[in-house]
Amino acid sequence: MGITGYFELQGKCLVVVALRLLFLVPAGVPARSGESYLKDNITVRQGDSAVLKCNVDNKVSRVAWLNRTTILFTGNEKWSLDPRVVLLNTAVTEYSIKIINVNLYDEGPYVCSILTNKKPESTKVHLIVQVPARIVNISADVSVNEGSNVSLMCLAIGRPEPSIFWKFRSSKGNRIITEGEYVEMTGITKDMSGSYDCITSNDISPPDVRTVQVTVNYPPVISRARSTGTAVGQKGVLWCEASAVPLADFQWYKGERRLFNGLNGVKIENKGKQSMLTFFNVSEEDYGNYTCVAMNTLGITNASIILYGPGAIHDVNNAALSPTSSFLLLTLVLTLSVLSKF
């Protein structure tokens, strides 16, 4: 027998001895013999109160409440030092106690011991404590490059054992993606960037929800660009839009010459994913091919856009898009980027 078992046995023996002294039960008569029956289990949620009832009558001479190893009450006298355990002033035919703010340590068997005509009886009840599901550990927000592998973790506790499932939220909608503590994603794409909700529940209380934000970095992709026709003397605007994480930086070129904001009568304005090249007073020299370059730390791309005059025939619906610029343009852009750091 281990040390724990030894002390538990000693505690039970002390309770039995105490009850014999209280009820003046003759030696050799078990303190819990006679008529005894098991009531239905009492189930309460952690933090709530539990009421344990015991029915008595006028033939009862002594009565007591005890748990596994401790006498709680004998008659109106309190033996327990726990302030959460109180005796209820109920009907004369009922001897009930109340445990306030129940926790897991309160779970277990309780006995109402009764002495009637020197014959001990007992009523037994088992207290079951339920614990609402709660997330105790979850992955931190993560930022990865496209193509990487990502593992998310969410740990929860509760009684009964809680279920865990994951919901993916993005600009395209919400959907349940998996059940269990872990989410494994291989070769992640930009479409998998978004919020991942870990949801745990055991139907004891509303679900506990926590979120991991997954950011997928990817090189720029120019999604919109349009050629524009403008008459001499009028205002003309060329623009392009690039999706990228991190956001793309934009540069504008005419041929191999880079354009700068405020020079040669043009304005360059970047707003988030969009860049606009504005001509306030279009001249014949302004007509021609322009290149919008979008770049971030992961890559570079460009689109060819044409500013033309009235009567010229051009494909105004689509600009020429390419995943990489010409060798000369790439060399020029990268050289300028390096020089700008000095």
C-alpha positions as CSV (number, residue, x, y, z in Angstrom):
1,M,0.0,0.0,0.0
2,G,1.4,3.4,-1.0
3,I,1.7,6.4,1.3
4,T,-1.4,8.1,-0.3
5,G,-3.5,4.9,0.2
6,Y,-2.3,4.6,3.8
7,F,-3.4,8.1,4.7
8,E,-6.7,7.8,2.9
9,L,-7.5,4.6,4.8
10,Q,-6.5,6.3,8.1
11,G,-8.9,9.2,7.2
12,K,-11.8,6.9,6.5
13,C,-11.1,5.1,9.8
14,L,-11.2,8.4,11.7
15,V,-14.5,9.3,10.1
16,V,-16.0,5.9,11.1
17,V,-14.7,6.3,14.6
18,A,-16.1,9.8,14.9
19,L,-19.5,8.7,13.7
20,R,-19.6,5.9,16.2
21,L,-18.8,8.3,19.0
22,L,-21.5,10.8,17.7
23,F,-24.2,8.3,17.3
24,L,-23.2,6.0,20.2
25,V,-23.2,3.0,18.0
26,P,-22.1,-0.2,19.7
27,A,-18.8,-1.6,18.7
28,G,-19.0,-4.1,15.9
29,V,-22.0,-2.3,14.2
30,P,-20.9,-0.7,10.9
31,A,-21.6,3.1,10.8
32,R,-23.0,2.8,7.3
33,S,-25.0,-0.5,7.7
34,G,-28.7,-0.8,7.6
35,E,-30.9,0.7,5.0
36,S,-28.9,2.7,2.5
37,Y,-29.6,3.7,-1.1
38,L,-27.9,5.5,-3.9
39,K,-29.6,8.7,-5.2
40,D,-29.2,10.0,-8.7
41,N,-25.9,11.8,-9.4
42,I,-25.9,15.5,-8.9
43,T,-24.2,17.3,-11.8
44,V,-23.2,21.0,-11.4
45,R,-21.0,23.3,-13.4
46,Q,-17.8,24.6,-12.0
47,G,-18.4,27.8,-10.2
48,D,-22.1,27.1,-9.5
49,S,-23.7,25.9,-6.2
50,A,-24.7,22.4,-5.4
51,V,-27.5,21.5,-2.9
52,L,-27.3,18.0,-1.3
53,K,-30.6,16.9,0.2
54,C,-31.3,14.3,2.8
55,N,-34.8,13.4,3.9
56,V,-35.4,12.8,7.6
57,D,-38.4,12.3,10.0
58,N,-39.2,12.8,13.6
59,K,-37.8,9.4,14.5
60,V,-34.3,10.6,13.7
61,S,-32.2,11.2,16.8
62,R,-28.9,12.2,15.2
63,V,-27.9,13.2,11.7
64,A,-24.6,14.1,9.9
65,W,-23.1,15.0,6.5
66,L,-19.7,13.7,5.5
67,N,-17.6,13.3,2.4
68,R,-14.8,10.8,1.7
69,T,-12.6,11.7,4.7
70,T,-14.2,14.7,6.5
71,I,-17.3,15.2,8.6
72,L,-19.0,18.4,7.3
73,F,-21.9,18.8,9.8
74,T,-23.3,16.9,12.8
75,G,-26.8,18.2,13.4
76,N,-26.5,22.0,13.4
77,E,-22.8,22.0,14.4
78,K,-20.3,22.6,11.6
79,W,-17.2,20.5,11.6
80,S,-15.8,21.6,8.2
81,L,-13.5,24.5,8.0
82,D,-14.5,25.3,4.4
83,P,-16.6,28.5,4.4
84,R,-18.3,27.4,1.1
85,V,-20.2,24.6,2.8
86,V,-23.3,25.8,4.6
87,L,-26.3,24.1,6.3
88,L,-29.7,25.1,4.8
89,N,-32.6,26.0,7.0
90,T,-35.2,23.9,5.2
91,A,-38.2,21.9,6.2
92,V,-38.1,19.8,9.4
93,T,-38.2,16.7,7.2
94,E,-35.1,17.7,5.2
95,Y,-31.4,18.0,6.2
96,S,-29.6,19.7,3.4
97,I,-26.3,21.3,2.8
98,K,-25.1,23.7,0.1
99,I,-21.6,23.9,-1.5
100,I,-21.0,27.4,-3.0
101,N,-18.7,28.0,-5.9
102,V,-18.1,24.3,-6.6
103,N,-14.7,23.2,-8.0
104,L,-13.2,20.0,-9.1
105,Y,-11.9,19.1,-5.6
106,D,-15.5,18.9,-4.4
107,E,-16.3,16.0,-6.8
108,G,-17.0,12.7,-5.2
109,P,-19.3,10.8,-2.9
110,Y,-21.2,12.4,0.0
111,V,-23.1,10.6,2.7
112,C,-26.0,11.7,4.9
113,S,-25.7,9.5,8.0
114,I,-28.9,9.1,10.1
115,L,-29.4,7.4,13.5
116,T,-33.0,6.1,14.0
117,N,-33.7,4.1,17.1
118,K,-30.0,3.4,17.4
119,K,-30.1,2.0,13.9
120,P,-27.7,3.8,11.5
121,E,-28.9,4.5,8.0
122,S,-27.3,6.5,5.2
123,T,-28.2,8.3,2.0
124,K,-25.4,8.4,-0.6
125,V,-25.1,10.9,-3.4
126,H,-22.2,11.4,-5.9
127,L,-21.4,15.0,-6.9
128,I,-20.1,15.4,-10.5
129,V,-18.5,18.7,-11.5
130,Q,-18.5,19.8,-15.1
131,V,-16.0,22.3,-16.4
132,P,-16.8,24.6,-19.4
133,A,-14.5,24.1,-22.4
134,R,-11.6,26.6,-22.4
135,I,-8.7,27.2,-24.8
136,V,-5.5,27.1,-22.7
137,N,-2.8,27.3,-25.5
138,I,-2.9,28.4,-29.1
139,S,-0.4,29.2,-31.8
140,A,0.7,32.8,-32.3
141,D,-0.1,34.8,-35.4
142,V,2.2,33.7,-38.2
143,S,3.7,35.3,-41.4
144,V,5.2,33.0,-44.0
145,N,6.2,33.1,-47.6
146,E,4.0,31.4,-50.3
147,G,4.9,27.8,-50.6
148,S,5.9,27.2,-47.0
149,N,4.4,24.6,-44.6
150,V,2.3,25.9,-41.7
151,S,1.2,24.0,-38.5
152,L,-1.3,25.5,-36.1
153,M,-2.0,24.2,-32.6
154,C,-4.9,24.7,-30.2
155,L,-5.2,23.0,-26.8
156,A,-8.4,23.1,-24.7
157,I,-9.5,21.6,-21.4
158,G,-13.0,20.8,-20.0
159,R,-15.2,18.1,-18.6
160,P,-16.7,16.4,-20.4
161,E,-13.8,16.3,-22.9
162,P,-14.4,19.2,-25.3
163,S,-14.4,18.9,-29.1
164,I,-12.2,21.2,-31.2
165,F,-12.7,22.3,-34.8
166,W,-11.1,25.0,-37.0
167,K,-12.9,27.6,-39.2
168,F,-11.2,29.5,-41.9
169,R,-12.3,33.1,-42.5
170,S,-11.2,35.0,-45.6
171,S,-12.6,37.6,-48.0
172,K,-14.1,34.8,-50.0
173,G,-16.2,33.5,-47.1
174,N,-16.0,31.2,-44.0
175,R,-15.7,27.4,-43.9
176,I,-14.9,24.6,-41.5
177,I,-11.6,23.1,-42.5
178,T,-10.8,20.4,-39.9
179,E,-11.4,18.9,-36.5
180,G,-8.8,18.3,-33.8
181,E,-6.0,20.2,-32.1
182,Y,-3.8,20.7,-35.1
183,V,-4.1,22.2,-38.6
184,E,-1.4,21.1,-41.1
185,M,-0.9,23.1,-44.3
186,T,1.7,22.2,-46.9
187,G,2.7,24.5,-49.8
188,I,0.5,27.3,-48.5
189,T,-0.8,29.8,-51.1
190,K,-2.0,33.4,-50.9
191,D,-5.6,32.2,-51.1
192,M,-5.0,30.5,-47.7
193,S,-4.1,33.8,-46.0
194,G,-6.7,34.9,-43.4
195,S,-8.1,34.2,-40.0
196,Y,-8.2,30.7,-38.5
197,D,-10.7,30.4,-35.6
198,C,-10.2,27.6,-33.1
199,I,-13.6,26.7,-31.6
200,T,-14.0,24.4,-28.6
201,S,-17.1,23.3,-26.9
202,N,-18.5,20.6,-24.6
203,D,-22.1,22.0,-24.4
204,I,-21.6,23.2,-20.8
205,S,-21.3,26.9,-21.8
206,P,-21.0,28.9,-25.0
207,P,-18.0,27.8,-27.2
208,D,-14.6,29.4,-26.5
209,V,-13.2,30.9,-29.6
210,R,-9.7,32.2,-30.3
211,T,-8.1,33.3,-33.6
212,V,-4.8,32.8,-35.3
213,Q,-4.0,35.3,-38.2
214,V,-2.0,33.7,-41.0
215,T,-0.3,36.1,-43.4
216,V,1.0,34.7,-46.7
217,N,3.7,36.8,-48.4
218,Y,3.9,36.7,-52.2
219,P,5.5,38.6,-55.0
220,P,3.5,41.3,-56.9
221,V,0.9,40.4,-59.5
222,I,-0.5,43.2,-61.6
223,S,-4.2,42.5,-61.8
224,R,-5.5,45.7,-63.6
225,A,-3.9,48.1,-66.1
226,R,-5.5,50.1,-68.9
227,S,-4.3,52.2,-71.8
228,T,-5.8,55.6,-72.1
229,G,-6.6,58.0,-75.0
230,T,-6.4,61.7,-74.3
231,A,-6.4,64.8,-76.5
232,V,-3.6,67.3,-76.4
233,G,-4.1,69.9,-73.7
234,Q,-6.4,67.6,-71.6
235,K,-5.7,65.7,-68.4
236,G,-4.7,62.1,-68.8
237,V,-4.3,59.4,-66.2
238,L,-2.6,56.0,-66.5
239,W,-3.0,53.6,-63.6
240,C,-2.2,50.0,-62.6
241,E,-3.1,47.8,-59.7
242,A,-0.9,45.1,-58.1
243,S,-1.7,42.6,-55.4
244,A,1.3,41.7,-53.2
245,V,2.2,41.0,-49.6
246,P,4.0,43.1,-48.4
247,L,2.4,45.8,-50.5
248,A,4.3,46.6,-53.7
249,D,6.4,49.7,-54.4
250,F,5.7,51.3,-57.7
251,Q,7.9,52.9,-60.3
252,W,7.0,54.4,-63.7
253,Y,9.1,54.5,-66.9
254,K,8.8,55.9,-70.4
255,G,11.1,53.7,-72.4
256,E,14.2,53.3,-70.2
257,R,13.7,56.6,-68.5
258,R,12.3,56.6,-65.0
259,L,9.7,59.2,-64.2
260,F,9.6,61.1,-60.9
261,N,6.7,62.8,-59.1
262,G,6.5,66.6,-59.9
263,L,8.9,66.5,-62.9
264,N,8.1,67.1,-66.5
265,G,4.5,67.9,-65.6
266,V,3.5,64.6,-64.2
267,K,2.2,63.4,-60.8
268,I,2.7,59.9,-59.4
269,E,0.3,58.9,-56.6
270,N,0.4,55.5,-54.9
271,K,-2.6,54.4,-52.8
272,G,-2.3,50.9,-51.4
273,K,-2.5,48.5,-54.3
274,Q,-2.9,51.2,-56.9
275,S,-0.5,53.6,-58.6
276,M,-1.6,56.5,-60.9
277,L,0.5,58.5,-63.4
278,T,-1.3,61.8,-64.1
279,F,-0.6,64.3,-67.0
280,F,-2.2,67.6,-66.3
281,N,-1.6,69.0,-69.8
282,V,-1.0,66.3,-72.4
283,S,1.3,67.2,-75.2
284,E,2.3,65.3,-78.4
285,E,5.6,64.3,-76.7
286,D,3.7,62.6,-73.9
287,Y,2.1,60.0,-76.3
288,G,3.8,56.6,-76.2
289,N,4.4,53.5,-74.2
290,Y,4.8,53.6,-70.4
291,T,5.8,50.9,-68.0
292,C,4.4,50.4,-64.5
293,V,6.8,48.4,-62.3
294,A,5.6,46.8,-59.1
295,M,8.1,45.2,-56.7
296,N,8.5,43.9,-53.1
297,T,11.1,41.8,-51.3
298,L,9.9,38.7,-53.0
299,G,9.8,39.7,-56.7
300,I,9.1,42.2,-59.4
301,T,6.7,42.5,-62.3
302,N,5.6,45.1,-64.8
303,A,2.8,46.2,-67.2
304,S,3.1,48.1,-70.4
305,I,0.5,50.9,-70.8
306,I,-0.1,53.3,-73.7
307,L,-1.1,56.9,-73.7
308,Y,-2.4,57.7,-77.2
309,G,-4.3,60.5,-78.9
310,P,-7.7,60.7,-80.5
311,G,-8.1,58.5,-83.6
312,A,-5.2,56.2,-82.7
313,I,-6.1,52.5,-82.8
314,H,-5.0,50.6,-79.6
315,D,-6.3,47.8,-77.5
316,V,-7.7,49.8,-74.6
317,N,-9.1,46.9,-72.7
318,N,-5.8,45.2,-71.7
319,A,-2.3,46.3,-71.2
320,A,0.7,44.1,-71.9
321,L,1.4,42.2,-68.7
322,S,4.6,40.2,-68.1
323,P,5.8,38.3,-65.0
324,T,9.3,39.8,-65.4
325,S,10.5,43.0,-67.1
326,S,13.1,43.1,-69.8
327,F,16.6,42.5,-68.7
328,L,17.6,46.1,-69.2
329,L,14.7,47.4,-67.2
330,L,15.3,44.9,-64.4
331,T,18.9,45.9,-64.2
332,L,18.0,49.6,-64.1
333,V,15.4,49.1,-61.4
334,L,17.6,47.0,-59.2
335,T,20.5,49.4,-59.6
336,L,18.4,52.3,-58.6
337,S,17.1,50.4,-55.6
338,V,20.6,49.6,-54.4
339,L,21.8,53.2,-54.9
340,S,18.9,54.6,-53.0
341,K,20.1,52.8,-49.8
342,F,23.4,54.8,-49.7
